[in-house]
């Protein structure tokens, strides 16, 4: 099994249609032991989703923007396992006025919130877990991305935050490599999840993707993305770090689809 004996932290599970949930399911099927994180009003949703996994894991509280939560999580993991082999960062948020076609009107505070929660938070998670990853002799950190080399309709400051996430990943790869910690992104095509429903104009992504992607694309099928995430969390990619791995049906590689 790819993840036999691995101890993993999975963030961002809200419902069982999410990439994070399917990653957790596949990780358990591949032998991993898990802890999920959640916080606030979403904590009950995370606990409910956890009960739908093959082996319901514990859910620990983590608001990534609260330093005390990160300290408490690390302490709990140290008591539980003494080391951690990897983690999935599936955390993103932008205020309503930072998306939806109001790019020029977005206040600095809202843009900063998008950056802090969606990009800087990967550094927060990595730095917090580093002592536990060192105790394991190294490991793997993976974050979920959305390709942002172009400006997308209505995505606005979340797109900017995702661009920052890619830069954060490269710098983390630089600084954590000497500790034998790999840091990568999985850039997924659009999926019909709870998070996607908060993106204004999501239907436009859905309309264009299936026609342009050489392999096609199913917005209701998160498992292909989860599979790649599991591979990166495993030891099967021991010399891959600082990468953005696209799981999007090949959409990123072509300018026009067959019918365009």
DAGI-V155736 format. One record per pair of residues at least 24 apart in sequence whose C-alpha atoms are under 10 Angstrom apart, sorted by the first residue. I is the first residue (numbers start at 1). J is the second residue. D is the distance in Angstrom with one decimal. If there is no record, write none. Layout:
# DAGI-V155736
I:J:D
I:J:D
This chain:
# DAGI-V155736
1:27:9.5
1:28:9.9
1:29:8.1
1:30:4.9
1:31:6.1
1:32:9.0
1:234:9.5
2:26:9.9
2:27:8.3
2:29:9.2
2:30:5.4
2:31:7.2
2:32:8.5
2:230:8.0
2:231:7.4
2:232:10.0
2:233:8.8
2:234:5.8
2:235:7.4
2:236:7.7
3:27:6.5
3:28:8.0
3:29:8.6
3:30:5.1
3:31:5.1
3:32:5.1
3:33:8.7
3:85:9.6
3:230:7.9
3:231:8.7
3:233:7.7
3:234:5.6
3:235:7.9
3:236:9.7
4:28:8.8
4:29:9.2
4:30:6.2
4:31:4.0
4:32:5.5
4:33:8.5
4:234:8.9
5:30:9.1
5:31:6.0
5:32:5.5
5:33:6.8
5:85:9.1
6:30:9.3
6:31:7.2
6:32:4.8
6:33:6.1
6:34:8.4
6:83:9.8
6:84:7.7
6:85:5.7
6:86:7.7
6:136:9.6
6:139:9.3
6:233:9.0
6:234:8.2
6:235:9.9
7:31:9.4
7:32:5.9
7:33:5.0
7:34:6.0
7:35:8.1
7:77:9.7
7:81:7.7
7:82:9.9
7:83:7.7
7:84:5.3
7:85:5.2
7:86:6.7
7:87:8.6
7:133:10.0
7:136:9.3
7:139:9.8
8:32:6.9
8:33:6.3
8:34:5.0
8:35:6.5
8:36:8.6
8:83:9.6
8:84:6.2
8:85:5.9
8:86:5.0
8:87:5.3
8:88:7.8
8:139:9.7
8:140:9.3
8:141:9.6
8:233:8.6
9:33:8.8
9:34:5.9
9:35:5.0
9:36:5.9
9:37:7.5
9:59:9.8
9:60:9.7
9:77:9.1
9:84:7.7
9:85:8.5
9:86:6.5
9:87:4.5
9:88:6.4
9:89:8.6
9:129:9.5
9:141:9.6
10:34:7.1
10:35:6.3
10:36:4.8
10:37:6.5
10:38:9.5
10:59:9.5
10:86:8.8
10:87:5.7
10:88:4.9
10:89:6.9
10:90:7.8
10:142:9.9
11:35:8.6
11:36:5.8
11:37:5.0
11:38:6.9
11:46:9.5
11:59:9.6
11:60:9.7
11:61:10.0
11:62:8.5
11:64:9.6
11:87:7.7
11:88:6.0
11:89:5.6
11:90:5.6
11:91:6.9
11:125:9.9
11:143:9.7
12:36:8.1
12:37:7.0
12:38:6.9
12:39:9.7
12:42:9.7
12:46:8.2
12:62:10.0
12:88:8.3
12:89:7.1
12:90:4.6
12:91:5.5
12:92:8.5
12:144:9.9
12:195:9.8
13:37:7.5
13:38:7.3
13:42:9.1
13:43:9.3
13:45:8.2
13:46:5.6
13:47:8.9
13:48:9.9
13:49:7.2
13:50:8.1
13:59:9.9
13:90:7.8
13:91:9.2
14:38:7.9
14:42:6.7
14:43:8.0
14:44:8.6
14:45:5.4
14:46:4.7
14:47:8.3
14:48:8.3
14:49:6.5
14:50:8.8
14:193:9.6
14:194:7.9
14:195:9.2
15:42:9.7
15:45:6.6
15:46:6.7
15:47:9.4
15:48:7.9
15:49:5.3
15:50:8.6
15:52:9.4
15:193:8.3
15:194:7.6
16:45:9.6
16:46:9.1
16:48:9.1
16:49:5.7
16:50:8.4
16:51:9.9
16:52:7.5
16:53:8.6
16:193:9.2
16:194:9.9
17:49:9.3
17:191:9.1
17:192:8.1
17:193:6.0
17:194:7.9
17:220:8.2
17:221:8.6
17:222:7.4
17:223:9.5
18:49:9.8
18:90:9.5
18:191:8.4
18:192:8.5
18:193:5.7
18:194:7.4
18:195:8.3
18:196:9.8
18:220:9.8
18:221:9.6
18:222:6.9
18:223:9.3
18:226:9.3
19:90:8.2
19:144:8.6
19:188:9.2
19:191:8.6
19:193:8.3
19:221:9.1
19:222:5.5
19:223:7.1
19:224:9.2
19:225:6.8
19:226:5.8
19:227:9.6
19:229:9.1
20:88:7.6
20:89:8.6
20:90:6.5
20:91:9.7
20:143:10.0
20:144:8.9
20:222:9.1
20:223:9.8
20:225:9.5
20:226:7.3
20:229:9.2
21:46:9.3
21:49:7.5
21:50:8.1
21:52:9.3
21:53:8.0
21:222:9.3
21:223:9.6
21:226:8.5
22:53:8.9
22:221:9.9
22:222:7.0
22:223:6.2
22:224:9.4
22:225:8.7
22:226:5.8
22:227:8.4
22:229:9.8
22:230:9.8
23:88:8.6
23:222:8.9
23:223:7.6
23:224:9.6
23:225:8.2
23:226:4.5
23:227:6.9
23:228:8.9
23:229:6.8
23:230:6.4
23:233:9.9
24:50:9.0
24:53:7.6
24:54:9.4
24:55:10.0
24:57:9.5
24:88:9.2
24:226:8.3
24:229:9.9
24:230:8.7
25:50:9.4
25:52:9.0
25:53:5.9
25:54:6.8
25:55:8.6
25:56:9.7
25:223:9.7
25:226:9.0
25:230:9.9
26:53:9.5
26:54:9.4
26:223:8.6
26:226:7.4
26:227:7.2
26:229:9.5
26:230:7.2
27:226:9.0
27:227:8.8
27:229:9.2
27:230:6.2
27:231:9.4
27:233:8.8
27:234:9.3
28:53:8.3
28:54:7.3
28:55:7.4
28:56:9.7
28:57:9.7
29:53:9.8
29:54:7.9
29:55:9.3
30:230:8.6
30:234:9.5
32:85:9.7
32:230:10.0
32:234:9.7
33:57:8.0
33:81:9.9
33:85:10.0
34:58:7.7
34:59:9.2
34:84:9.9
34:86:10.0
34:87:9.4
35:59:6.0
35:60:7.1
35:77:8.7
35:87:9.5
36:60:6.3
36:61:8.6
36:62:9.3
36:87:9.8
36:88:9.7
37:61:5.5
37:62:5.7
37:63:8.6
37:64:9.8
37:73:8.8
38:62:5.6
38:63:7.2
38:64:9.5
39:63:5.6
39:64:9.0
39:69:9.5
63:91:9.9
63:117:9.5
63:121:9.9
64:91:8.4
64:116:9.3
64:117:7.3
64:118:9.8
64:120:9.6
64:121:6.3
64:122:9.0
64:124:7.3
64:125:7.4
65:113:9.6
65:116:7.6
65:117:6.8
65:120:9.3
65:121:7.2
65:124:8.3
65:125:10.0
66:124:9.9
67:124:8.5
67:128:9.3
70:124:8.0
70:125:7.5
70:127:9.7
70:128:6.5
70:129:8.7
71:128:7.2
71:129:9.4
73:128:8.8
73:129:9.0
74:125:9.8
74:128:6.8
74:129:6.5
74:130:9.5
74:131:8.8
74:132:7.8
75:129:10.0
75:132:9.8
77:129:9.2
77:132:8.1
78:129:9.8
78:131:9.3
78:132:7.1
78:135:9.7
81:132:8.9
81:136:9.9
82:131:9.6
82:132:6.7
82:133:9.5
82:135:7.3
82:136:8.3
83:129:8.9
83:130:9.5
83:131:7.9
83:132:4.3
83:133:6.0
83:134:7.6
83:135:5.2
83:136:5.2
83:137:8.8
83:138:9.7
84:129:7.5
84:130:8.7
84:131:8.7
84:132:5.1
84:133:5.1
84:134:8.3
84:135:7.5
84:136:6.0
84:137:9.3
84:138:8.6
84:139:7.6
84:140:9.5
85:129:9.6
85:132:7.8
85:133:5.8
85:134:8.9
85:135:8.9
85:136:6.0
85:137:8.3
85:138:6.8
85:139:4.7
85:140:6.6
85:141:8.7
85:181:9.1
85:233:8.3
85:234:9.0
86:126:9.6
86:129:8.7
86:130:9.8
86:132:9.3
86:133:7.1
86:136:9.3
86:138:8.5
86:139:5.2
86:140:4.6
86:141:5.4
86:142:8.0
86:181:8.6
86:182:9.1
86:183:9.7
86:232:9.6
86:233:6.3
86:234:8.6
87:125:8.6
87:126:8.6
87:129:8.6
87:133:9.6
87:139:8.6
87:140:6.7
87:141:5.1
87:142:6.4
87:143:8.4
87:183:9.9
87:233:7.6
88:122:9.5
88:125:9.5
88:140:8.7
88:141:6.1
88:142:5.0
88:143:5.7
88:144:7.9
88:184:10.0
88:185:9.7
88:229:8.1
88:230:9.4
88:232:10.0
88:233:8.2
89:118:9.4
89:119:9.9
89:121:8.5
89:122:6.6
89:125:7.7
89:126:9.2
89:141:7.5
89:142:6.1
89:143:4.4
89:144:6.5
89:145:9.6
89:185:9.3
90:118:8.8
90:122:9.1
90:142:8.6
90:143:5.9
90:144:5.6
90:145:8.6
91:117:7.0
91:118:6.0
91:119:8.6
91:121:7.7
91:122:8.3
91:143:8.2
91:144:8.0
91:145:9.8
91:195:9.8
92:116:9.1
92:117:5.8
92:118:4.1
92:119:7.7
92:121:8.7
92:122:9.9
92:144:9.1
92:145:9.4
92:158:8.3
92:161:8.8
92:162:8.9
92:195:8.5
93:117:5.9
93:118:5.9
93:119:9.7
93:158:7.6
93:161:9.3
93:195:8.7
93:198:9.4
94:118:7.8
94:155:9.7
94:156:9.6
94:157:7.4
94:158:6.1
94:159:9.9
94:161:8.7
94:198:9.4
94:199:9.5
95:157:9.3
95:158:9.2
95:198:10.0
96:198:8.6
96:199:9.1
96:200:9.2
97:156:9.7
97:157:9.2
98:154:9.1
98:155:8.3
98:156:6.5
98:157:5.5
98:158:7.2
98:159:10.0
99:153:9.2
99:154:5.6
99:155:5.5
99:156:5.1
99:157:6.2
99:158:6.9
99:159:9.1
99:198:9.5
99:199:7.4
99:200:7.1
99:201:9.9
100:153:7.8
100:154:4.1
100:155:6.5
100:156:7.1
100:157:9.5
100:198:9.8
100:199:7.5
100:200:5.2
100:201:7.5
101:152:9.6
101:153:6.9
101:154:4.4
101:155:7.3
101:156:6.6
101:157:9.6
101:200:8.4
101:201:9.4
102:154:7.6
102:155:9.5
102:156:7.4
102:157:9.2
103:154:8.1
103:155:8.7
103:156:5.5
103:157:6.8
104:156:9.1
104:157:9.9
106:156:9.1
106:157:8.2
110:157:8.6
111:156:9.5
111:157:6.0
111:158:8.2
111:160:8.7
111:161:8.2
112:157:9.1
112:161:8.9
113:157:9.7
113:158:9.9
113:161:9.4
114:157:6.8
114:158:6.2
114:159:9.4
114:160:8.6
114:161:6.1
114:162:9.2
115:157:8.2
115:158:7.8
115:159:9.8
115:160:7.8
115:161:4.8
115:162:8.1
115:163:9.6
115:164:7.3
115:165:8.3
116:161:8.3
116:164:9.8
116:165:9.9
117:161:8.7
118:143:10.0
118:144:9.9
118:145:9.6
118:158:7.9
118:160:9.8
118:161:6.1
118:162:7.0
118:164:8.6
118:165:7.1
119:143:9.6
119:145:9.9
119:158:9.7
119:160:9.5
119:161:5.9
119:162:6.7
119:163:8.4
119:164:5.9
119:165:4.3
119:166:8.1
119:167:8.8
119:168:6.8
119:169:8.9
120:161:8.9
120:164:8.1
120:165:7.3
120:168:7.2
120:169:9.9
121:165:8.9
121:168:9.5
122:165:7.5
122:168:7.4
122:169:7.8
122:172:8.8
122:183:9.9
123:165:9.3
123:168:7.0
123:169:8.2
123:171:9.2
123:172:7.1
126:172:7.9
126:176:8.7
126:181:9.5
126:183:9.0
127:172:9.1
127:176:9.2
130:176:8.3
130:179:8.5
130:181:8.5
131:179:9.7
133:176:9.9
133:179:8.3
133:180:8.7
133:181:7.3
134:176:9.8
134:179:6.5
134:180:7.9
134:181:8.1
136:180:9.8
136:181:9.9
137:179:7.7
137:180:7.0
137:181:8.5
138:176:9.0
138:177:8.9
138:178:9.2
138:179:6.0
138:180:4.5
138:181:4.8
138:182:7.9
139:176:9.8
139:177:9.8
139:179:8.7
139:180:6.5
139:181:4.7
139:182:6.3
139:183:8.8
139:232:10.0
139:233:7.7
139:234:8.4
139:235:8.3
139:238:9.3
140:176:9.9
140:180:8.5
140:181:5.4
140:182:4.7
140:183:6.0
140:184:8.0
140:232:7.1
140:233:5.3
140:234:7.5
140:235:8.5
140:237:9.6
140:238:9.1
140:240:9.8
140:241:8.9
141:169:9.4
141:172:9.6
141:173:9.5
141:176:10.0
141:181:7.3
141:182:6.1
141:183:4.8
141:184:6.5
141:185:8.5
141:229:9.7
141:232:8.2
141:233:6.9
141:241:9.3
142:169:9.0
142:182:8.3
142:183:5.9
142:184:5.0
142:185:5.5
142:186:7.2
142:229:6.9
142:230:9.2
142:232:7.1
142:233:7.0
142:241:9.7
142:242:10.0
142:243:9.9
142:244:9.9
143:169:8.5
143:183:8.2
143:184:6.6
143:185:4.9
143:186:6.4
143:187:8.7
143:229:8.5
143:244:9.5
144:184:8.9
144:185:5.7
144:186:5.1
144:187:6.1
144:188:7.2
144:225:9.2
144:226:9.9
144:229:8.6
144:244:9.4
144:245:9.8
145:184:9.8
145:185:6.1
145:186:5.7
145:187:4.4
145:188:6.3
145:189:9.1
145:244:8.1
145:245:9.2
145:246:8.9
146:185:9.2
146:186:8.0
146:187:4.9
146:188:5.7
146:189:7.0
146:190:8.0
146:244:9.7
146:246:8.8
146:247:9.8
146:248:9.4
147:186:9.4
147:187:5.9
147:188:7.6
147:189:8.1
147:190:9.9
147:244:8.8
147:245:9.9
147:246:8.1
147:248:9.3
147:251:9.8
147:252:7.6
148:187:9.4
148:252:9.9
149:252:9.2
152:201:9.8
152:204:9.7
152:205:8.7
153:199:10.0
153:200:8.5
153:201:7.2
153:202:8.9
153:204:8.2
153:205:8.6
154:199:7.6
154:200:6.0
154:201:6.4
154:202:8.6
154:204:9.9
155:199:7.0
155:200:7.4
155:201:8.4
155:202:9.0
158:199:9.3
162:187:10.0
166:242:8.5
166:243:8.6
166:244:7.5
167:242:9.0
168:242:9.3
169:241:8.7
169:242:5.9
169:243:8.0
169:244:8.8
170:241:8.1
170:242:4.7
170:243:7.6
170:244:9.5
171:242:7.9
172:241:9.3
172:242:7.7
173:240:9.6
173:241:5.9
173:242:5.1
173:243:8.8
174:241:8.7
174:242:7.7
176:241:9.7
177:239:9.8
177:241:8.0
177:242:9.5
180:238:9.1
180:239:9.6
181:238:9.5
181:241:8.4
182:232:8.7
182:233:8.9
182:237:9.0
182:238:7.8
182:239:7.9
182:240:6.9
182:241:5.0
182:242:7.5
182:243:9.5
183:232:8.9
183:233:9.5
183:240:8.1
183:241:5.1
183:242:5.6
183:243:7.6
183:244:9.7
184:229:9.3
184:232:7.6
184:233:9.3
184:240:7.7
184:241:5.5
184:242:5.2
184:243:5.0
184:244:6.2
184:245:7.6
185:229:8.5
185:232:9.0
185:241:8.9
185:242:7.6
185:243:6.1
185:244:4.7
185:245:6.1
185:246:8.4
186:225:7.4
186:226:9.1
186:228:7.4
186:229:6.7
186:232:8.9
186:243:8.3
186:244:5.8
186:245:4.8
186:246:5.9
186:247:6.9
186:248:9.6
187:225:8.3
187:229:10.0
187:243:9.9
187:244:6.3
187:245:5.8
187:246:4.6
187:247:6.0
187:248:7.3
187:252:9.7
188:222:8.7
188:224:9.1
188:225:6.3
188:226:9.5
188:228:9.9
188:244:9.9
188:245:8.5
188:246:6.1
188:247:5.0
188:248:5.3
188:249:9.0
189:213:9.4
189:217:7.7
189:218:8.8
189:219:7.8
189:222:9.2
189:225:8.5
189:246:8.0
189:247:6.4
189:248:4.2
189:249:7.4
189:250:9.1
189:251:7.9
189:252:9.1
190:217:8.6
190:218:8.5
190:219:6.0
190:220:9.0
190:221:9.8
190:222:9.3
190:247:10.0
190:248:7.8
191:217:9.3
191:218:7.6
191:219:4.2
191:220:6.0
191:221:7.2
191:222:6.7
191:225:9.8
191:248:9.9
192:218:9.2
192:219:5.4
192:220:5.8
192:221:8.5
192:222:8.7
193:219:8.7
193:220:8.1
193:222:8.9
208:251:9.5
208:257:8.9
208:260:9.7
209:248:8.5
209:249:8.6
209:250:9.6
209:251:6.8
209:252:9.8
209:257:8.9
210:248:9.6
210:249:8.3
210:251:8.5
210:257:8.9
211:251:9.1
211:256:9.0
211:257:5.9
211:258:7.2
211:259:7.0
211:260:8.2
212:249:8.8
212:250:8.4
212:251:6.0
212:252:9.3
212:253:9.8
212:254:7.5
212:255:8.1
212:256:6.1
212:257:3.7
212:258:6.7
212:259:7.7
212:260:7.8
213:248:7.2
213:249:5.1
213:250:5.1
213:251:4.1
213:252:7.8
213:253:8.4
213:254:7.6
213:255:9.7
213:256:8.8
213:257:6.6
213:258:9.0
214:248:9.4
214:249:6.1
214:250:5.6
214:251:6.7
214:252:9.8
214:253:8.8
214:254:8.0
214:256:9.7
214:257:7.2
214:258:8.3
215:248:8.5
215:249:4.7
215:250:6.4
215:251:8.3
216:248:8.5
216:249:5.6
216:250:8.1
216:251:8.4
216:257:9.9
217:247:9.8
217:248:7.1
217:249:5.7
217:250:9.0
217:251:8.8
218:248:9.5
218:249:9.0
222:247:9.9
224:248:9.0
224:249:9.6
